[in-house]
């Protein structure tokens, strides 16, 4: 079982309830707190490019990066012809990020950071973002909180649409701090009327805010802040999703 090979074709249908406009509104609130050096934004771990598209339509010059060719294929098709500037997409893992030039901001959303289960790879990813970020640029990302991932242990979930059926169960290891999702996906083939079955395995690591803050500092970031879920305030105890912002020092 692998991640996103089969899921890519039905990811958007299973995540129909994600309000990407609201996410983009929230991101722009942080952008407006201090003017960005420019207008180029990296959507790191962009998936099928829904947030990439939303930000591109608002006038940002977008670069989407993801390590899944299947997800990127969906993203490229979704963003074809978007104006004023059509996004570009690169197939890369976070820790090997390699851009053609600098960026003014980087967003990494929907707990993509949790998916980097090796802390050394995550540190390298932060370092690569810092390398390509312009001085004064902003790095914004979110995580599933440790409390949320711990609470998923032993849970079984069902997601169903007219042409997609997904059953997934989760197990949390307190020793490794990793939550594993076992997914069975059934997808209707409109051409044949038959249901195709796929299996996928996903893992997320529970990172504490303190650990991530230390990583960001090691990578060279400054002005590191924690925020509540789509809120312009500090996280409350038991918050399910925590946002981070960090900046590259203007004197770097």
PyMOL commands that set and color helices and strands:
alter all, ss='L'
color gray80, all
select helices_A, chain A and resi 7-14+20-33+50-57+69-78+94-96+113-115+119-132+146-151+209-219
alter helices_A, ss='H'
color red, helices_A
select strands_A, chain A and resi 40-44+61-66+88-91+103-108+133-144+156-160+164-173+178-189+194-205+221-227+241-248
alter strands_A, ss='S'
color yellow, strands_A
deselect
rebuild
show_as cartoon
